[in-house]
Amino acid sequence: MPAEAQADARMFMLGGDTFRALKVIVDATGYDLRQARDIVYALAYDIEVPRKS
């Protein structure tokens, strides 16, 4: 997952905008909403998510 998408999604989650965080992840990865939700919450709780170079 691109580091920029992770940073943007984390910023939206910390600001309380879960929908925009999900959209960032879905757009960057093509994941479905369930996968994107898992990533968004992992980012919000500082759980490491693999980064794409």
All heavy atoms as atom14 arrays in JSON, in Angstrom:
{
  "sequence": "MPAEAQADARMFMLGGDTFRALKVIVDATGYDLRQARDIVYALAYDIEVPRKS",
  "atom14_mask": [
    [1, 1, 1, 1, 1, 1, 1, 1, 0, 0, 0, 0, 0, 0],
    [1, 1, 1, 1, 1, 1, 1, 0, 0, 0, 0, 0, 0, 0],
    [1, 1, 1, 1, 1, 0, 0, 0, 0, 0, 0, 0, 0, 0],
    [1, 1, 1, 1, 1, 1, 1, 1, 1, 0, 0, 0, 0, 0],
    [1, 1, 1, 1, 1, 0, 0, 0, 0, 0, 0, 0, 0, 0],
    [1, 1, 1, 1, 1, 1, 1, 1, 1, 0, 0, 0, 0, 0],
    [1, 1, 1, 1, 1, 0, 0, 0, 0, 0, 0, 0, 0, 0],
    [1, 1, 1, 1, 1, 1, 1, 1, 0, 0, 0, 0, 0, 0],
    [1, 1, 1, 1, 1, 0, 0, 0, 0, 0, 0, 0, 0, 0],
    [1, 1, 1, 1, 1, 1, 1, 1, 1, 1, 1, 0, 0, 0],
    [1, 1, 1, 1, 1, 1, 1, 1, 0, 0, 0, 0, 0, 0],
    [1, 1, 1, 1, 1, 1, 1, 1, 1, 1, 1, 0, 0, 0],
    [1, 1, 1, 1, 1, 1, 1, 1, 0, 0, 0, 0, 0, 0],
    [1, 1, 1, 1, 1, 1, 1, 1, 0, 0, 0, 0, 0, 0],
    [1, 1, 1, 1, 0, 0, 0, 0, 0, 0, 0, 0, 0, 0],
    [1, 1, 1, 1, 0, 0, 0, 0, 0, 0, 0, 0, 0, 0],
    [1, 1, 1, 1, 1, 1, 1, 1, 0, 0, 0, 0, 0, 0],
    [1, 1, 1, 1, 1, 1, 1, 0, 0, 0, 0, 0, 0, 0],
    [1, 1, 1, 1, 1, 1, 1, 1, 1, 1, 1, 0, 0, 0],
    [1, 1, 1, 1, 1, 1, 1, 1, 1, 1, 1, 0, 0, 0],
    [1, 1, 1, 1, 1, 0, 0, 0, 0, 0, 0, 0, 0, 0],
    [1, 1, 1, 1, 1, 1, 1, 1, 0, 0, 0, 0, 0, 0],
    [1, 1, 1, 1, 1, 1, 1, 1, 1, 0, 0, 0, 0, 0],
    [1, 1, 1, 1, 1, 1, 1, 0, 0, 0, 0, 0, 0, 0],
    [1, 1, 1, 1, 1, 1, 1, 1, 0, 0, 0, 0, 0, 0],
    [1, 1, 1, 1, 1, 1, 1, 0, 0, 0, 0, 0, 0, 0],
    [1, 1, 1, 1, 1, 1, 1, 1, 0, 0, 0, 0, 0, 0],
    [1, 1, 1, 1, 1, 0, 0, 0, 0, 0, 0, 0, 0, 0],
    [1, 1, 1, 1, 1, 1, 1, 0, 0, 0, 0, 0, 0, 0],
    [1, 1, 1, 1, 0, 0, 0, 0, 0, 0, 0, 0, 0, 0],
    [1, 1, 1, 1, 1, 1, 1, 1, 1, 1, 1, 1, 0, 0],
    [1, 1, 1, 1, 1, 1, 1, 1, 0, 0, 0, 0, 0, 0],
    [1, 1, 1, 1, 1, 1, 1, 1, 0, 0, 0, 0, 0, 0],
    [1, 1, 1, 1, 1, 1, 1, 1, 1, 1, 1, 0, 0, 0],
    [1, 1, 1, 1, 1, 1, 1, 1, 1, 0, 0, 0, 0, 0],
    [1, 1, 1, 1, 1, 0, 0, 0, 0, 0, 0, 0, 0, 0],
    [1, 1, 1, 1, 1, 1, 1, 1, 1, 1, 1, 0, 0, 0],
    [1, 1, 1, 1, 1, 1, 1, 1, 0, 0, 0, 0, 0, 0],
    [1, 1, 1, 1, 1, 1, 1, 1, 0, 0, 0, 0, 0, 0],
    [1, 1, 1, 1, 1, 1, 1, 0, 0, 0, 0, 0, 0, 0],
    [1, 1, 1, 1, 1, 1, 1, 1, 1, 1, 1, 1, 0, 0],
    [1, 1, 1, 1, 1, 0, 0, 0, 0, 0, 0, 0, 0, 0],
    [1, 1, 1, 1, 1, 1, 1, 1, 0, 0, 0, 0, 0, 0],
    [1, 1, 1, 1, 1, 0, 0, 0, 0, 0, 0, 0, 0, 0],
    [1, 1, 1, 1, 1, 1, 1, 1, 1, 1, 1, 1, 0, 0],
    [1, 1, 1, 1, 1, 1, 1, 1, 0, 0, 0, 0, 0, 0],
    [1, 1, 1, 1, 1, 1, 1, 1, 0, 0, 0, 0, 0, 0],
    [1, 1, 1, 1, 1, 1, 1, 1, 1, 0, 0, 0, 0, 0],
    [1, 1, 1, 1, 1, 1, 1, 0, 0, 0, 0, 0, 0, 0],
    [1, 1, 1, 1, 1, 1, 1, 0, 0, 0, 0, 0, 0, 0],
    [1, 1, 1, 1, 1, 1, 1, 1, 1, 1, 1, 0, 0, 0],
    [1, 1, 1, 1, 1, 1, 1, 1, 1, 0, 0, 0, 0, 0],
    [1, 1, 1, 1, 1, 1, 0, 0, 0, 0, 0, 0, 0, 0]
  ],
  "atom14_positions": [
    [[0.83, -1.16, 0.0], [0.0, 0.0, 0.0], [0.89, 1.24, 0.0], [1.83, 1.3, 0.76], [-0.88, 0.01, 1.24], [-1.55, 1.3, 1.41], [-2.78, 1.36, 2.65], [-3.47, -0.21, 2.53], [0.0, 0.0, 0.0], [0.0, 0.0, 0.0], [0.0, 0.0, 0.0], [0.0, 0.0, 0.0], [0.0, 0.0, 0.0], [0.0, 0.0, 0.0]],
    [[0.59, 2.2, -0.86], [1.41, 3.41, -0.93], [1.45, 4.17, 0.4], [0.42, 4.33, 1.06], [0.72, 4.25, -2.01], [-0.1, 3.28, -2.79], [-0.47, 2.18, -1.84], [0.0, 0.0, 0.0], [0.0, 0.0, 0.0], [0.0, 0.0, 0.0], [0.0, 0.0, 0.0], [0.0, 0.0, 0.0], [0.0, 0.0, 0.0], [0.0, 0.0, 0.0]],
    [[2.62, 4.63, 0.77], [2.8, 5.35, 2.02], [1.96, 6.62, 2.06], [1.41, 6.99, 3.1], [4.27, 5.67, 2.24], [0.0, 0.0, 0.0], [0.0, 0.0, 0.0], [0.0, 0.0, 0.0], [0.0, 0.0, 0.0], [0.0, 0.0, 0.0], [0.0, 0.0, 0.0], [0.0, 0.0, 0.0], [0.0, 0.0, 0.0], [0.0, 0.0, 0.0]],
    [[1.81, 7.29, 0.92], [1.03, 8.52, 0.86], [-0.45, 8.24, 1.18], [-1.09, 9.0, 1.9], [1.15, 9.16, -0.51], [0.44, 10.49, -0.62], [0.64, 11.14, -1.98], [1.71, 10.98, -2.57], [-0.3, 11.81, -2.42], [0.0, 0.0, 0.0], [0.0, 0.0, 0.0], [0.0, 0.0, 0.0], [0.0, 0.0, 0.0], [0.0, 0.0, 0.0]],
    [[-0.96, 7.15, 0.66], [-2.36, 6.78, 0.93], [-2.54, 6.47, 2.42], [-3.56, 6.83, 3.01], [-2.78, 5.59, 0.08], [0.0, 0.0, 0.0], [0.0, 0.0, 0.0], [0.0, 0.0, 0.0], [0.0, 0.0, 0.0], [0.0, 0.0, 0.0], [0.0, 0.0, 0.0], [0.0, 0.0, 0.0], [0.0, 0.0, 0.0], [0.0, 0.0, 0.0]],
    [[-1.57, 5.81, 3.01], [-1.65, 5.5, 4.44], [-1.68, 6.79, 5.25], [-2.48, 6.92, 6.17], [-0.46, 4.66, 4.87], [-0.52, 3.24, 4.4], [0.59, 2.4, 4.99], [1.02, 2.63, 6.12], [1.06, 1.44, 4.23], [0.0, 0.0, 0.0], [0.0, 0.0, 0.0], [0.0, 0.0, 0.0], [0.0, 0.0, 0.0], [0.0, 0.0, 0.0]],
    [[-0.81, 7.73, 4.9], [-0.75, 8.99, 5.64], [-2.06, 9.77, 5.5], [-2.58, 10.31, 6.48], [0.42, 9.83, 5.14], [0.0, 0.0, 0.0], [0.0, 0.0, 0.0], [0.0, 0.0, 0.0], [0.0, 0.0, 0.0], [0.0, 0.0, 0.0], [0.0, 0.0, 0.0], [0.0, 0.0, 0.0], [0.0, 0.0, 0.0], [0.0, 0.0, 0.0]],
    [[-2.61, 9.82, 4.29], [-3.87, 10.53, 4.07], [-5.01, 9.87, 4.84], [-5.8, 10.55, 5.49], [-4.21, 10.57, 2.58], [-3.3, 11.49, 1.78], [-2.56, 12.29, 2.4], [-3.33, 11.39, 0.54], [0.0, 0.0, 0.0], [0.0, 0.0, 0.0], [0.0, 0.0, 0.0], [0.0, 0.0, 0.0], [0.0, 0.0, 0.0], [0.0, 0.0, 0.0]],
    [[-5.1, 8.55, 4.77], [-6.17, 7.84, 5.47], [-6.06, 8.03, 6.98], [-7.07, 8.25, 7.66], [-6.13, 6.35, 5.12], [0.0, 0.0, 0.0], [0.0, 0.0, 0.0], [0.0, 0.0, 0.0], [0.0, 0.0, 0.0], [0.0, 0.0, 0.0], [0.0, 0.0, 0.0], [0.0, 0.0, 0.0], [0.0, 0.0, 0.0], [0.0, 0.0, 0.0]],
    [[-4.84, 7.98, 7.5], [-4.64, 8.18, 8.94], [-5.1, 9.59, 9.34], [-5.78, 9.78, 10.35], [-3.18, 7.97, 9.32], [-2.94, 8.13, 10.83], [-1.5, 7.89, 11.21], [-1.21, 6.47, 11.14], [-0.27, 5.93, 10.37], [0.48, 6.69, 9.6], [-0.06, 4.64, 10.37], [0.0, 0.0, 0.0], [0.0, 0.0, 0.0], [0.0, 0.0, 0.0]],
    [[-4.76, 10.58, 8.52], [-5.14, 11.96, 8.8], [-6.67, 12.1, 8.85], [-7.22, 12.71, 9.76], [-4.57, 12.9, 7.74], [-4.97, 14.34, 7.9], [-4.45, 15.38, 6.53], [-5.45, 14.69, 5.19], [0.0, 0.0, 0.0], [0.0, 0.0, 0.0], [0.0, 0.0, 0.0], [0.0, 0.0, 0.0], [0.0, 0.0, 0.0], [0.0, 0.0, 0.0]],
    [[-7.36, 11.5, 7.86], [-8.82, 11.57, 7.84], [-9.43, 10.85, 9.04], [-10.39, 11.34, 9.64], [-9.39, 11.0, 6.54], [-9.15, 11.89, 5.35], [-8.61, 11.37, 4.18], [-9.45, 13.24, 5.38], [-8.39, 12.17, 3.08], [-9.23, 14.06, 4.28], [-8.71, 13.52, 3.12], [0.0, 0.0, 0.0], [0.0, 0.0, 0.0], [0.0, 0.0, 0.0]],
    [[-8.9, 9.69, 9.39], [-9.43, 8.95, 10.54], [-9.26, 9.74, 11.83], [-10.18, 9.82, 12.64], [-8.73, 7.6, 10.69], [-9.34, 6.49, 9.9], [-11.06, 6.18, 10.28], [-10.92, 5.32, 11.83], [0.0, 0.0, 0.0], [0.0, 0.0, 0.0], [0.0, 0.0, 0.0], [0.0, 0.0, 0.0], [0.0, 0.0, 0.0], [0.0, 0.0, 0.0]],
    [[-8.1, 10.31, 12.02], [-7.87, 11.07, 13.25], [-8.73, 12.32, 13.3], [-9.04, 12.81, 14.38], [-6.38, 11.41, 13.37], [-5.46, 10.2, 13.56], [-4.0, 10.63, 13.59], [-5.82, 9.42, 14.8], [0.0, 0.0, 0.0], [0.0, 0.0, 0.0], [0.0, 0.0, 0.0], [0.0, 0.0, 0.0], [0.0, 0.0, 0.0], [0.0, 0.0, 0.0]],
    [[-9.13, 12.81, 12.12], [-10.03, 13.95, 12.05], [-11.5, 13.55, 12.15], [-12.38, 14.39, 12.1], [0.0, 0.0, 0.0], [0.0, 0.0, 0.0], [0.0, 0.0, 0.0], [0.0, 0.0, 0.0], [0.0, 0.0, 0.0], [0.0, 0.0, 0.0], [0.0, 0.0, 0.0], [0.0, 0.0, 0.0], [0.0, 0.0, 0.0], [0.0, 0.0, 0.0]],
    [[-11.77, 12.25, 12.23], [-13.13, 11.77, 12.39], [-13.88, 11.52, 11.09], [-15.08, 11.3, 11.1], [0.0, 0.0, 0.0], [0.0, 0.0, 0.0], [0.0, 0.0, 0.0], [0.0, 0.0, 0.0], [0.0, 0.0, 0.0], [0.0, 0.0, 0.0], [0.0, 0.0, 0.0], [0.0, 0.0, 0.0], [0.0, 0.0, 0.0], [0.0, 0.0, 0.0]],
    [[-13.18, 11.53, 9.96], [-13.83, 11.35, 8.66], [-13.52, 9.95, 8.12], [-12.7, 9.77, 7.22], [-13.37, 12.43, 7.68], [-14.26, 12.54, 6.47], [-15.07, 11.61, 6.24], [-14.14, 13.54, 5.74], [0.0, 0.0, 0.0], [0.0, 0.0, 0.0], [0.0, 0.0, 0.0], [0.0, 0.0, 0.0], [0.0, 0.0, 0.0], [0.0, 0.0, 0.0]],
    [[-14.19, 8.95, 8.67], [-13.96, 7.56, 8.29], [-14.27, 7.31, 6.82], [-13.54, 6.57, 6.15], [-14.81, 6.63, 9.17], [-14.54, 6.91, 10.54], [-14.51, 5.17, 8.88], [0.0, 0.0, 0.0], [0.0, 0.0, 0.0], [0.0, 0.0, 0.0], [0.0, 0.0, 0.0], [0.0, 0.0, 0.0], [0.0, 0.0, 0.0], [0.0, 0.0, 0.0]],
    [[-15.33, 7.92, 6.3], [-15.7, 7.7, 4.91], [-14.6, 8.13, 3.95], [-14.25, 7.4, 3.03], [-17.01, 8.45, 4.58], [-17.43, 8.24, 3.17], [-18.04, 7.06, 2.78], [-17.21, 9.21, 2.2], [-18.42, 6.86, 1.46], [-17.58, 9.02, 0.89], [-18.19, 7.84, 0.51], [0.0, 0.0, 0.0], [0.0, 0.0, 0.0], [0.0, 0.0, 0.0]],
    [[-14.02, 9.31, 4.16], [-12.94, 9.76, 3.28], [-11.7, 8.89, 3.43], [-11.0, 8.63, 2.47], [-12.6, 11.22, 3.55], [-13.67, 12.14, 2.94], [-13.35, 13.57, 3.04], [-12.25, 13.93, 2.16], [-11.7, 15.13, 2.13], [-12.15, 16.08, 2.91], [-10.7, 15.38, 1.32], [0.0, 0.0, 0.0], [0.0, 0.0, 0.0], [0.0, 0.0, 0.0]],
    [[-11.43, 8.41, 4.64], [-10.3, 7.51, 4.85], [-10.51, 6.22, 4.06], [-9.58, 5.73, 3.4], [-10.13, 7.21, 6.33], [0.0, 0.0, 0.0], [0.0, 0.0, 0.0], [0.0, 0.0, 0.0], [0.0, 0.0, 0.0], [0.0, 0.0, 0.0], [0.0, 0.0, 0.0], [0.0, 0.0, 0.0], [0.0, 0.0, 0.0], [0.0, 0.0, 0.0]],
    [[-11.71, 5.67, 4.1], [-12.02, 4.47, 3.34], [-11.86, 4.71, 1.84], [-11.3, 3.88, 1.12], [-13.45, 4.01, 3.62], [-13.69, 3.33, 4.96], [-15.18, 3.19, 5.21], [-12.99, 2.01, 5.03], [0.0, 0.0, 0.0], [0.0, 0.0, 0.0], [0.0, 0.0, 0.0], [0.0, 0.0, 0.0], [0.0, 0.0, 0.0], [0.0, 0.0, 0.0]],
    [[-12.33, 5.85, 1.37], [-12.23, 6.17, -0.05], [-10.77, 6.25, -0.5], [-10.43, 5.75, -1.56], [-12.95, 7.48, -0.35], [-12.91, 7.85, -1.82], [-13.96, 8.85, -2.17], [-13.91, 9.32, -3.6], [-13.49, 8.4, -4.59], [0.0, 0.0, 0.0], [0.0, 0.0, 0.0], [0.0, 0.0, 0.0], [0.0, 0.0, 0.0], [0.0, 0.0, 0.0]],
    [[-9.92, 6.83, 0.31], [-8.5, 6.91, -0.02], [-7.91, 5.51, -0.2], [-7.2, 5.24, -1.17], [-7.72, 7.69, 1.07], [-6.22, 7.5, 0.92], [-8.08, 9.16, 1.03], [0.0, 0.0, 0.0], [0.0, 0.0, 0.0], [0.0, 0.0, 0.0], [0.0, 0.0, 0.0], [0.0, 0.0, 0.0], [0.0, 0.0, 0.0], [0.0, 0.0, 0.0]],
    [[-8.21, 4.61, 0.73], [-7.67, 3.26, 0.67], [-8.23, 2.49, -0.51], [-7.5, 1.82, -1.25], [-7.93, 2.5, 1.99], [-7.25, 3.21, 3.16], [-7.48, 1.05, 1.89], [-5.74, 3.37, 3.01], [0.0, 0.0, 0.0], [0.0, 0.0, 0.0], [0.0, 0.0, 0.0], [0.0, 0.0, 0.0], [0.0, 0.0, 0.0], [0.0, 0.0, 0.0]],
    [[-9.53, 2.57, -0.74], [-10.14, 1.87, -1.86], [-9.56, 2.37, -3.18], [-9.21, 1.58, -4.07], [-11.69, 2.02, -1.84], [-12.31, 1.54, -3.13], [-12.26, 1.25, -0.66], [0.0, 0.0, 0.0], [0.0, 0.0, 0.0], [0.0, 0.0, 0.0], [0.0, 0.0, 0.0], [0.0, 0.0, 0.0], [0.0, 0.0, 0.0], [0.0, 0.0, 0.0]],
    [[-9.44, 3.69, -3.33], [-8.89, 4.25, -4.56], [-7.43, 3.86, -4.78], [-7.01, 3.61, -5.91], [-9.01, 5.77, -4.57], [-10.45, 6.25, -4.71], [-11.33, 5.43, -5.05], [-10.69, 7.45, -4.46], [0.0, 0.0, 0.0], [0.0, 0.0, 0.0], [0.0, 0.0, 0.0], [0.0, 0.0, 0.0], [0.0, 0.0, 0.0], [0.0, 0.0, 0.0]],
    [[-6.67, 3.78, -3.72], [-5.24, 3.48, -3.84], [-4.97, 2.0, -4.07], [-3.96, 1.64, -4.68], [-4.49, 3.95, -2.59], [0.0, 0.0, 0.0], [0.0, 0.0, 0.0], [0.0, 0.0, 0.0], [0.0, 0.0, 0.0], [0.0, 0.0, 0.0], [0.0, 0.0, 0.0], [0.0, 0.0, 0.0], [0.0, 0.0, 0.0], [0.0, 0.0, 0.0]],
    [[-5.87, 1.14, -3.58], [-5.58, -0.29, -3.6], [-6.54, -1.13, -4.43], [-6.2, -2.23, -4.85], [-5.6, -0.87, -2.18], [-6.92, -0.71, -1.65], [-4.58, -0.2, -1.28], [0.0, 0.0, 0.0], [0.0, 0.0, 0.0], [0.0, 0.0, 0.0], [0.0, 0.0, 0.0], [0.0, 0.0, 0.0], [0.0, 0.0, 0.0], [0.0, 0.0, 0.0]],
    [[-7.77, -0.65, -4.58], [-8.78, -1.45, -5.26], [-9.42, -2.49, -4.34], [-10.2, -3.33, -4.78], [0.0, 0.0, 0.0], [0.0, 0.0, 0.0], [0.0, 0.0, 0.0], [0.0, 0.0, 0.0], [0.0, 0.0, 0.0], [0.0, 0.0, 0.0], [0.0, 0.0, 0.0], [0.0, 0.0, 0.0], [0.0, 0.0, 0.0], [0.0, 0.0, 0.0]],
    [[-9.12, -2.41, -3.04], [-9.7, -3.34, -2.07], [-11.19, -3.08, -1.94], [-11.68, -1.98, -2.21], [-9.07, -3.18, -0.7], [-7.65, -3.65, -0.58], [-6.88, -3.27, 0.51], [-7.05, -4.45, -1.54], [-5.57, -3.7, 0.65], [-5.74, -4.88, -1.41], [-5.01, -4.5, -0.31], [-3.72, -4.91, -0.18], [0.0, 0.0, 0.0], [0.0, 0.0, 0.0]],
    [[-11.93, -4.08, -1.44], [-13.34, -3.85, -1.15], [-13.45, -3.12, 0.19], [-12.45, -2.9, 0.88], [-14.13, -5.16, -1.16], [-13.72, -6.15, -0.08], [-13.21, -5.73, 0.99], [-13.91, -7.36, -0.28], [0.0, 0.0, 0.0], [0.0, 0.0, 0.0], [0.0, 0.0, 0.0], [0.0, 0.0, 0.0], [0.0, 0.0, 0.0], [0.0, 0.0, 0.0]],
    [[-14.68, -2.73, 0.55], [-14.86, -1.92, 1.76], [-14.45, -2.64, 3.03], [-13.93, -2.02, 3.95], [-16.3, -1.45, 1.87], [-16.7, -0.34, 0.9], [-18.18, -0.03, 1.04], [-15.87, 0.9, 1.13], [0.0, 0.0, 0.0], [0.0, 0.0, 0.0], [0.0, 0.0, 0.0], [0.0, 0.0, 0.0], [0.0, 0.0, 0.0], [0.0, 0.0, 0.0]],
    [[-14.66, -3.94, 3.1], [-14.28, -4.69, 4.3], [-12.75, -4.66, 4.49], [-12.27, -4.41, 5.59], [-14.76, -6.12, 4.21], [-14.31, -6.95, 5.4], [-14.75, -8.36, 5.28], [-15.93, -8.51, 6.11], [-16.68, -9.57, 6.15], [-16.41, -10.59, 5.37], [-17.7, -9.64, 6.93], [0.0, 0.0, 0.0], [0.0, 0.0, 0.0], [0.0, 0.0, 0.0]],
    [[-12.02, -4.91, 3.43], [-10.55, -4.87, 3.51], [-10.07, -3.46, 3.83], [-9.17, -3.28, 4.66], [-9.94, -5.34, 2.2], [-10.18, -6.8, 1.9], [-9.85, -7.15, 0.47], [-10.17, -6.42, -0.47], [-9.17, -8.27, 0.29], [0.0, 0.0, 0.0], [0.0, 0.0, 0.0], [0.0, 0.0, 0.0], [0.0, 0.0, 0.0], [0.0, 0.0, 0.0]],
    [[-10.66, -2.47, 3.18], [-10.27, -1.08, 3.42], [-10.55, -0.68, 4.86], [-9.75, 0.01, 5.49], [-11.0, -0.16, 2.45], [0.0, 0.0, 0.0], [0.0, 0.0, 0.0], [0.0, 0.0, 0.0], [0.0, 0.0, 0.0], [0.0, 0.0, 0.0], [0.0, 0.0, 0.0], [0.0, 0.0, 0.0], [0.0, 0.0, 0.0], [0.0, 0.0, 0.0]],
    [[-11.69, -1.12, 5.4], [-12.04, -0.8, 6.79], [-10.99, -1.37, 7.75], [-10.56, -0.69, 8.68], [-13.41, -1.37, 7.13], [-13.85, -1.03, 8.55], [-14.94, -1.94, 9.05], [-14.4, -3.3, 9.1], [-15.13, -4.4, 9.07], [-16.43, -4.32, 8.98], [-14.57, -5.59, 9.12], [0.0, 0.0, 0.0], [0.0, 0.0, 0.0], [0.0, 0.0, 0.0]],
    [[-10.57, -2.59, 7.51], [-9.55, -3.2, 8.37], [-8.26, -2.38, 8.34], [-7.64, -2.16, 9.39], [-9.27, -4.63, 7.93], [-10.44, -5.57, 8.19], [-11.35, -5.19, 8.97], [-10.45, -6.66, 7.6], [0.0, 0.0, 0.0], [0.0, 0.0, 0.0], [0.0, 0.0, 0.0], [0.0, 0.0, 0.0], [0.0, 0.0, 0.0], [0.0, 0.0, 0.0]],
    [[-7.88, -1.93, 7.17], [-6.66, -1.14, 7.05], [-6.81, 0.21, 7.74], [-5.92, 0.66, 8.46], [-6.27, -0.96, 5.57], [-5.82, -2.31, 5.01], [-5.19, 0.09, 5.4], [-5.62, -2.33, 3.53], [0.0, 0.0, 0.0], [0.0, 0.0, 0.0], [0.0, 0.0, 0.0], [0.0, 0.0, 0.0], [0.0, 0.0, 0.0], [0.0, 0.0, 0.0]],
    [[-7.94, 0.87, 7.51], [-8.17, 2.18, 8.1], [-8.11, 2.11, 9.62], [-7.48, 2.95, 10.27], [-9.53, 2.74, 7.61], [-10.03, 3.87, 8.49], [-9.41, 3.22, 6.17], [0.0, 0.0, 0.0], [0.0, 0.0, 0.0], [0.0, 0.0, 0.0], [0.0, 0.0, 0.0], [0.0, 0.0, 0.0], [0.0, 0.0, 0.0], [0.0, 0.0, 0.0]],
    [[-8.73, 1.1, 10.21], [-8.69, 0.99, 11.67], [-7.3, 0.58, 12.17], [-6.87, 1.02, 13.23], [-9.79, 0.06, 12.19], [-11.11, 0.79, 12.23], [-12.06, 0.6, 11.24], [-11.38, 1.7, 13.24], [-13.26, 1.3, 11.26], [-12.57, 2.4, 13.27], [-13.5, 2.2, 12.27], [-14.68, 2.91, 12.3], [0.0, 0.0, 0.0], [0.0, 0.0, 0.0]],
    [[-6.59, -0.2, 11.4], [-5.21, -0.53, 11.78], [-4.37, 0.75, 11.8], [-3.58, 0.97, 12.72], [-4.62, -1.53, 10.79], [0.0, 0.0, 0.0], [0.0, 0.0, 0.0], [0.0, 0.0, 0.0], [0.0, 0.0, 0.0], [0.0, 0.0, 0.0], [0.0, 0.0, 0.0], [0.0, 0.0, 0.0], [0.0, 0.0, 0.0], [0.0, 0.0, 0.0]],
    [[-4.54, 1.59, 10.8], [-3.8, 2.85, 10.76], [-4.16, 3.76, 11.92], [-3.3, 4.39, 12.52], [-4.07, 3.58, 9.44], [-3.52, 2.92, 8.18], [-4.06, 3.61, 6.94], [-2.0, 2.92, 8.18], [0.0, 0.0, 0.0], [0.0, 0.0, 0.0], [0.0, 0.0, 0.0], [0.0, 0.0, 0.0], [0.0, 0.0, 0.0], [0.0, 0.0, 0.0]],
    [[-5.44, 3.81, 12.26], [-5.89, 4.67, 13.36], [-5.32, 4.22, 14.7], [-5.07, 5.04, 15.57], [-7.41, 4.69, 13.41], [0.0, 0.0, 0.0], [0.0, 0.0, 0.0], [0.0, 0.0, 0.0], [0.0, 0.0, 0.0], [0.0, 0.0, 0.0], [0.0, 0.0, 0.0], [0.0, 0.0, 0.0], [0.0, 0.0, 0.0], [0.0, 0.0, 0.0]],
    [[-5.09, 2.91, 14.84], [-4.56, 2.37, 16.1], [-3.08, 2.06, 16.03], [-2.55, 1.31, 16.85], [-5.36, 1.13, 16.52], [-6.77, 1.48, 16.94], [-7.85, 1.24, 16.1], [-7.01, 2.09, 18.16], [-9.14, 1.58, 16.48], [-8.29, 2.44, 18.55], [-9.35, 2.18, 17.7], [-10.62, 2.53, 18.09], [0.0, 0.0, 0.0], [0.0, 0.0, 0.0]],
    [[-2.4, 2.66, 15.04], [-0.94, 2.53, 14.88], [-0.47, 1.09, 14.75], [0.59, 0.72, 15.26], [-0.2, 3.22, 16.02], [-0.3, 4.73, 15.93], [-0.34, 5.25, 14.8], [-0.32, 5.38, 16.99], [0.0, 0.0, 0.0], [0.0, 0.0, 0.0], [0.0, 0.0, 0.0], [0.0, 0.0, 0.0], [0.0, 0.0, 0.0], [0.0, 0.0, 0.0]],
    [[-1.24, 0.26, 14.07], [-0.82, -1.09, 13.75], [-0.16, -1.01, 12.38], [-0.72, -0.45, 11.44], [-2.01, -2.06, 13.72], [-2.63, -2.12, 15.12], [-1.59, -3.45, 13.24], [-3.96, -2.84, 15.17], [0.0, 0.0, 0.0], [0.0, 0.0, 0.0], [0.0, 0.0, 0.0], [0.0, 0.0, 0.0], [0.0, 0.0, 0.0], [0.0, 0.0, 0.0]],
    [[1.02, -1.55, 12.26], [1.78, -1.42, 11.01], [1.09, -2.14, 9.86], [0.64, -3.28, 9.98], [3.19, -1.98, 11.19], [4.07, -1.68, 10.02], [5.52, -2.03, 10.26], [5.93, -2.11, 11.42], [6.23, -2.22, 9.28], [0.0, 0.0, 0.0], [0.0, 0.0, 0.0], [0.0, 0.0, 0.0], [0.0, 0.0, 0.0], [0.0, 0.0, 0.0]],
    [[1.03, -1.44, 8.74], [0.46, -1.96, 7.51], [1.59, -2.0, 6.48], [2.34, -1.03, 6.37], [-0.69, -1.05, 7.01], [-1.23, -1.53, 5.68], [-1.78, -0.96, 8.04], [0.0, 0.0, 0.0], [0.0, 0.0, 0.0], [0.0, 0.0, 0.0], [0.0, 0.0, 0.0], [0.0, 0.0, 0.0], [0.0, 0.0, 0.0], [0.0, 0.0, 0.0]],
    [[1.76, -3.1, 5.76], [2.85, -3.16, 4.78], [2.77, -2.02, 3.76], [1.69, -1.68, 3.29], [2.63, -4.52, 4.08], [1.84, -5.3, 5.05], [0.98, -4.31, 5.79], [0.0, 0.0, 0.0], [0.0, 0.0, 0.0], [0.0, 0.0, 0.0], [0.0, 0.0, 0.0], [0.0, 0.0, 0.0], [0.0, 0.0, 0.0], [0.0, 0.0, 0.0]],
    [[3.94, -1.46, 3.46], [4.0, -0.36, 2.5], [4.55, -0.82, 1.2], [5.41, -1.69, 1.13], [4.91, 0.76, 3.03], [4.33, 1.42, 4.24], [5.18, 2.54, 4.69], [4.61, 3.06, 5.93], [4.76, 4.29, 6.32], [5.47, 5.11, 5.61], [4.21, 4.7, 7.42], [0.0, 0.0, 0.0], [0.0, 0.0, 0.0], [0.0, 0.0, 0.0]],
    [[4.05, -0.22, 0.15], [4.54, -0.49, -1.2], [5.56, 0.59, -1.53], [5.32, 1.77, -1.32], [3.38, -0.44, -2.18], [3.77, -0.76, -3.59], [2.54, -0.76, -4.47], [2.92, -1.08, -5.89], [1.74, -1.01, -6.77], [0.0, 0.0, 0.0], [0.0, 0.0, 0.0], [0.0, 0.0, 0.0], [0.0, 0.0, 0.0], [0.0, 0.0, 0.0]],
    [[6.69, 0.19, -2.07], [7.75, 1.16, -2.37], [7.38, 2.07, -3.5], [6.73, 1.79, -4.41], [9.02, 0.44, -2.74], [9.4, -0.41, -1.69], [0.0, 0.0, 0.0], [0.0, 0.0, 0.0], [0.0, 0.0, 0.0], [0.0, 0.0, 0.0], [0.0, 0.0, 0.0], [0.0, 0.0, 0.0], [0.0, 0.0, 0.0], [0.0, 0.0, 0.0]]
  ]
}
